[in-house]
């Protein structure tokens, strides 16, 4: 009897999803960047641009005329992505550079070469990230989530911020997540050595993204370099590859999720929207201002994280 009720209910839900799929998809797609801004002559750097929303962001900005540098750990995969962008937009100026955010030596080498090769940088999009991976450490001994999602981008930005200032007006876009609401900066155990939960480690790193963006915006006030963070939405991408359960759930619920192109809209918006030319230190979702959790608005926590990050990376960044 209960089995029959369960199967009947499942059939009804399935039927409703099929019937209302077009409406669900329109709602799930979220906001769209409506700006027609042209980026001719602009140089854009996007980390993790070989797949997902990073690739879609690269395609859009290259189509607008920007010269886009796709910074990728897997160069071969990056070249395939670049080839597909050129196929979709023959005039696109895209090139792939190797960058492993889990290795500070790779970050420093990348930045050194970039500074030699490019006289300007107008948009830096810190897009790359890992999610819910098993406990592993970066080359430098950092827990992978905080190491790649936060510390890697922190170091990269510190090495390129001078060029961004000289290229002003310029923008820094930090891809965070709604997951920052569930994160706390565990200063006593940033690298989760005492205990490890992949979900909580991810949330901590996404909170770090929000705090970094807000603190950097404060420090860059008056430089004509803006910094904003964003939540791209729940996107059906390979970011869930480390969690079999999430991959299954995302496959079953794909109608409710954004495509990578839809998920890239807020990144594109923060990079090009004319109305954001002087907006800094804000958080966006669906191309509109979004809520930031109380722990993401703490100036004390942001400054403390800044100092801790500099100490871990062995740098001075005042």
C-alpha positions in Angstrom: 0.0 0.0 0.0 2.7 2.5 1.0 4.8 1.5 -2.0 1.8 2.2 -4.2 1.3 5.7 -2.6 5.0 6.4 -3.0 5.1 5.5 -6.6 1.9 7.4 -7.4 3.3 10.5 -5.7 6.5 10.1 -7.6 4.6 9.9 -10.8 2.6 13.0 -10.0 5.7 15.0 -9.2 7.4 13.8 -12.3 4.4 14.8 -14.4 4.3 18.2 -12.8 8.0 18.8 -13.5 7.6 17.8 -17.1 4.5 20.0 -17.6 6.0 23.1 -15.9 9.6 22.5 -17.0 9.7 25.6 -19.3 8.5 27.8 -16.5 10.9 26.2 -14.0 13.8 26.7 -16.4 13.0 30.4 -16.9 12.9 30.9 -13.1 16.1 28.9 -12.5 18.0 30.8 -15.1 18.0 33.9 -12.9 19.2 37.4 -13.9 20.8 38.2 -17.2 23.5 40.8 -17.8 21.9 43.3 -20.1 24.9 45.5 -20.7 26.1 46.0 -24.3 29.5 47.3 -23.2 32.3 46.9 -25.7 35.7 45.8 -24.4 37.9 46.6 -27.4 41.4 47.1 -26.2 40.8 45.8 -22.7 42.8 42.9 -21.2 41.0 40.4 -19.0 42.4 37.6 -16.8 40.1 34.8 -15.7 41.3 31.9 -13.5 39.7 28.5 -14.1 38.5 29.5 -17.5 38.7 26.1 -19.1 35.3 24.9 -18.0 31.9 25.9 -16.5 31.1 29.5 -15.7 34.8 30.5 -16.3 34.7 29.4 -19.9 31.3 31.0 -20.5 32.6 34.3 -19.0 35.7 34.1 -21.2 33.5 33.5 -24.3 31.2 36.5 -23.5 34.0 39.0 -22.7 36.1 37.9 -25.8 33.0 38.4 -27.9 32.8 41.9 -26.6 36.3 42.6 -27.9 38.5 41.9 -24.9 41.8 40.1 -25.0 41.2 37.3 -22.6 43.9 35.3 -20.8 42.6 32.0 -19.6 44.6 30.9 -16.6 44.2 27.2 -16.2 45.9 24.4 -14.2 45.3 21.9 -17.1 46.7 23.6 -20.2 45.5 20.9 -22.6 41.9 21.3 -21.4 42.3 25.0 -21.5 43.5 24.9 -25.1 40.4 22.8 -26.0 38.2 25.4 -24.3 40.0 28.2 -26.2 39.5 26.4 -29.5 35.8 26.1 -28.8 35.6 29.8 -28.0 37.3 30.7 -31.3 35.0 28.3 -33.1 32.0 30.1 -31.6 33.5 33.6 -32.1 36.2 33.6 -34.8 37.4 37.1 -33.9 37.9 36.2 -30.2 41.3 36.9 -28.8 41.9 34.2 -26.2 45.1 32.6 -25.0 45.8 30.0 -22.3 48.4 30.3 -19.6 49.3 27.7 -17.0 48.4 28.5 -13.4 48.2 26.1 -10.5 46.5 27.9 -7.6 47.6 25.0 -5.3 51.2 25.9 -5.8 52.6 29.4 -4.8 55.6 28.9 -7.0 53.3 28.5 -10.0 51.4 31.6 -9.0 54.5 33.6 -8.7 55.9 32.4 -12.1 52.6 33.1 -13.8 52.4 36.6 -12.4 56.0 37.4 -13.3 55.5 36.3 -16.9 52.2 38.1 -17.1 53.8 41.4 -15.9 56.4 41.0 -18.6 54.0 40.2 -21.4 51.1 42.6 -20.7 51.3 46.4 -20.2 47.8 46.6 -18.7 45.2 44.6 -16.9 41.6 45.9 -16.8 39.6 43.1 -15.3 40.8 40.3 -13.0 38.2 37.6 -12.4 39.1 35.2 -9.5 36.8 32.4 -10.7 38.7 29.1 -10.2 37.8 26.9 -7.2 37.4 23.5 -5.7 34.4 22.1 -3.9 34.0 19.3 -1.4 37.2 17.5 -2.2 38.6 14.8 0.2 41.2 16.1 2.7 44.2 17.1 0.7 46.9 19.8 1.0 48.4 22.2 -1.5 52.0 22.0 -2.5 52.7 24.6 0.3 50.8 22.6 3.0 47.5 24.5 3.0 44.1 22.7 3.2 42.9 22.5 -0.4 39.8 24.6 -0.2 41.3 27.6 1.7 44.5 27.2 -0.2 43.0 27.3 -3.7 39.8 29.3 -3.3 41.2 32.0 -1.0 45.0 32.0 -0.5 45.9 31.3 -4.1 43.8 34.1 -5.4 44.9 36.4 -2.5 48.6 35.9 -3.6 47.7 36.3 -7.3 45.9 39.5 -6.7 48.6 40.9 -4.6 51.1 40.3 -7.4 48.9 42.0 -10.0 47.3 44.8 -8.1 50.0 47.3 -9.1 49.3 46.6 -12.7 45.5 47.0 -12.1 46.1 50.4 -10.5 48.2 51.5 -13.4 45.5 50.4 -15.8 42.6 52.1 -13.9 39.7 52.2 -14.2 39.9 48.5 -13.5 37.8 45.8 -11.8 38.5 42.8 -9.6 35.7 40.2 -9.5 35.7 37.5 -6.8 33.4 34.5 -7.4 32.1 33.4 -4.0 28.9 31.5 -3.1 25.7 31.5 -1.1 27.6 28.9 0.9 29.4 31.8 2.6 26.3 32.1 4.8 27.2 28.8 6.5 30.9 29.5 6.9 33.1 30.6 9.8 36.7 31.5 9.7 38.3 29.0 12.1 41.5 31.0 12.9 42.5 28.3 15.4 42.4 25.7 12.7 42.3 27.3 9.2 43.6 24.1 7.6 41.2 21.7 9.3 43.9 19.6 10.9 41.9 19.1 14.1 38.8 17.9 12.2 37.7 17.9 8.6 34.3 18.3 6.9 34.5 19.0 3.2 31.3 21.0 3.1 32.4 23.2 6.0 35.8 23.7 4.5 34.2 24.9 1.3 31.9 27.2 3.2 34.9 28.7 5.1 36.7 29.4 1.8 33.7 31.1 0.3 33.3 33.3 3.3 37.0 34.1 3.0 36.3 35.2 -0.6 33.6 37.7 0.6 35.8 39.0 3.4 38.8 39.4 1.1 36.7 41.3 -1.5 35.3 43.7 1.1 38.7 44.4 2.8 40.5 44.8 -0.6 37.8 47.2 -1.7 38.4 49.3 1.5 42.2 49.3 0.9 41.8 50.3 -2.7 39.4 53.1 -2.1 40.3 56.1 -4.3 42.5 54.0 -6.7 39.7 53.7 -9.3 40.0 49.9 -9.0 36.8 48.3 -7.8 36.4 45.0 -6.1 33.1 43.1 -5.8 32.1 39.5 -5.0 29.3 37.4 -6.2 27.2 34.3 -5.9 26.8 32.7 -9.4 23.8 30.6 -8.4 23.5 26.8 -8.2 25.1 25.8 -11.4 25.2 22.4 -13.1 28.9 22.1 -13.7 31.8 19.7 -12.9 32.5 21.6 -9.6 30.7 18.8 -7.9 33.0 16.1 -9.3 34.5 15.3 -5.9 31.0 14.4 -4.4 29.2 11.4 -6.0 26.1 12.2 -4.1 26.0 15.8 -5.3 26.6 14.7 -8.9 23.7 12.4 -8.7 21.5 15.0 -7.1 22.5 17.6 -9.7 21.7 15.2 -12.5 18.3 14.5 -11.1 17.5 18.1 -10.4 19.1 19.6 -13.5 15.9 21.4 -14.5 16.1 23.5 -11.3 19.8 24.4 -11.8 21.5 27.0 -13.9 23.5 26.1 -17.0 27.1 27.4 -17.0 26.1 30.2 -19.3 23.4 31.3 -17.0 25.7 31.0 -14.0 28.2 33.2 -15.7 25.8 36.2 -16.0 26.7 37.8 -12.7 30.4 37.5 -13.3 29.9 39.2 -16.6 27.7 41.8 -15.0 30.3 42.7 -12.4 33.0 42.9 -15.1 31.2 45.1 -17.6 28.1 46.8 -16.2 28.4 50.6 -16.7 26.4 51.3 -13.5 29.1 49.5 -11.4 32.0 51.7 -12.5 32.3 53.2 -9.1 30.6 50.5 -7.0 33.1 48.6 -4.8 32.9 46.3 -1.8 29.5 44.9 -2.6 28.1 41.4 -3.2 25.9 40.4 -6.1 23.7 37.6 -7.3 21.5 37.4 -10.4 23.0 40.7 -11.5 21.6 42.5 -8.4 22.9 43.4 -5.0 22.7 40.4 -2.7 22.6 39.7 1.1 25.9 39.2 2.9 25.9 37.1 6.1 26.8 38.9 9.3 30.1 37.1 9.5 30.8 38.3 6.0 30.3 41.9 7.1 32.7 41.9 10.0 35.6 44.4 9.4 37.5 42.9 12.3 37.3 39.4 10.9 38.3 40.7 7.4 41.4 42.5 8.7 42.4 39.5 10.8 42.0 37.2 7.8 44.1 39.6 5.7 46.9 39.5 8.3 46.7 35.7 8.6 46.8 35.3 4.9 49.9 37.5 4.5 51.6 35.6 7.3 50.8 32.2 5.7 52.0 33.4 2.3 55.1 35.2 3.7 54.2 38.5 2.1 53.6 42.1 3.1 50.6 43.8 1.6 49.6 46.9 3.3 
